[in-house]
């Protein structure tokens, strides 16, 4: 970030999708894996928790990994792949992609949400319902298939959701850095 007006952004969640080449026996995976939870009637996935993240295995051969630090992507992928390979030795990764990353940041000061809505509604799609949720959502349209959102709170905290890469995060942070300081409260 260019100024000290913003705190250092932190990636607070990453979700990665993995497709394996064969189906997975979830009952067997749950029995042979520590920290695994599988209740077929409640949820269609075997949930495996580790100290670094959560993996949800589906019988179709899909794995959804949810974790905090992007630097752990490869180590978590190895961990979960090895768990599944104990049961299915021929298991191979066919494809993988980042579904989303969520970034948390804060501007030093309170934000006037009402003023932001009035003045920026013409530039960005903004949605809010303060009776149900204390923040407002600014949609940054990228393409028809991908949009990044900035969720802004009066406290100055904001989250960036829907990003699939570090470049998307940087672009959204640059927009937030230009947009939000205009709506800081003077009190």
N, C-alpha and C positions, 0 to 999 in steps of 0.2 A: 504494500500500500504506500501511497505517496506521502500521506500526512499522518500526524499523531492523533488526528480527530477520531480515527477508527482503531479499535483494538485488532489484534492479529486474528484473522479468520481461522477457524478450525473445522476440519472435516469431521462431522459427528456421526455420519453413517454412510456406508457404501453398500450397494446391493449388486451382486454379480450373478449372472445366469450361466449355468454350465449344462451342456447336453452330452450325455454319454452314448456310446454305441449300442448298448443293450439295456434291457429292463433290469430293475433292481428288486430283489426279494426283501421287502421292508421288515417283515417279521424276523427274518434271520439277521438282518442288519441290527435291529433293535436288541436282539438277544446277545449278540456277540460284541456289542460296542458299549463302552462306558458312556454315561451321561446321555443315553439315547432314550427317547420317549416316543412310543407309537401306540396310538389307540385308533384302530381302523374305523370304528363307528363315529368317532369325534372329528377326526381330521385326516385327510388323505395323504399326509406326509409323515415321515419319520424325522423327528427333530433331534439333532445332535448338538449339544452345547459344548463349547470349549472355552478356555479363559480368554480367547481372542475374538470369538464370534459365535454365530449360530449358523448351522447348515440344515436345510430342509430338503431331504431326499424324497423324490416321488417315484412310484413304481414304474413310470414310463421311461425312467433313465435321466430325469432332470434333477438338478441340484441348484437351489437358490442359497447363496451365501450372503449373510448380513453381518457386517463387521464395522469397526470404527476406523482403524488406520489403514489407509490405502497401501502403505508399504507392506502390509501383511497379506496382500492378495495371493501371492505365489505360495507362501508358507501354509496358508489356510487351504488353498486348493490342493496342495500336496497332502496335507493332513486328511482332508475329507476323501480324496481319491484313494489314498492308501487304506482307509477304513472300508470303502466299498470294494476294493480289489482283494481284500481278504476273503470276501464271499464270492466275488465274481472276478477271477484272475485275468480274464481276457478283456476287462473293462478298459476302454480308451476314451479320451476326451475328443468329441467330434467338433464342438464349437464352444466358445465362451464370449460373453459380452457384458459390459457394464450396463446395468439397467438404470441406476440413478445414484447420485451422490448428494448428500445434504451437508451444507456448510452453515455454521453458526458464526455470527459476527456481532459487533456492537459499535455504535457511534456514541461518542461521549457527549451525552445530552438527551433531553426529552424531545420527541418528535410530535409536531402538531399534525395529527392524522387527518383532522377535518380539512385543514388548509391544503394538505397534500392531495386529498381526494378532489377538492374543488378545482385546483389548478392543474393537476396532471391527468385528469380523466380524459382530456382531449388527446393526450399523447400515448397513453397506455390503457389497456383494459384493466380496471381496478374493481375488485369485488370485496365486499365486507358485509358483515352482519354482527355488529358489536354486541347484540343480545346473546348470540350463540358462541362467538369467538372474539377474543380481545384484539386481534390483529387484522390487518388488511392485506390483500394479496394483489401484487402488481404482476401482470403477465408480460413477459418479454417475448414477443413472438419471434421465433427463429425461422421455422419452416412450417408447413402444414402438419408434419409428423412429429415435430419436437418443439416444446416450449419450456422455457425456464421461468420460474416464479420467484419473486422476492416477497417474503412474508414479513411485514414490518409491524413492530409493536411500539406503543407510545413510550416505553422505557428507553428506547434507542436500540434495543436488540432487534436483529433481523436474521432470517434464515434464507438461504438460497436453495431451492429444490429443483429437481428435474434435470440437473446437469449430468452429462455423461462423460465429461473429460475435464481436465484441469484448465484447458483453454476456455471452455464454457464458463467455468467458475471465475476465471480472470475477467472475462467480458462482463459478466453480471456484476462483479465487484466494482469494475470501472463505472458502470451505469449507476450503481448505488452511491459511489463516491461523488459523482456529479449531482445526483438527484437529492439525496437526503439532507445534506448540509443546508439547503435552502429552507428547510422546514423545521429547523431547530428552534425550540422555545427559548425565549429570552429570560425566563424566570429561573 
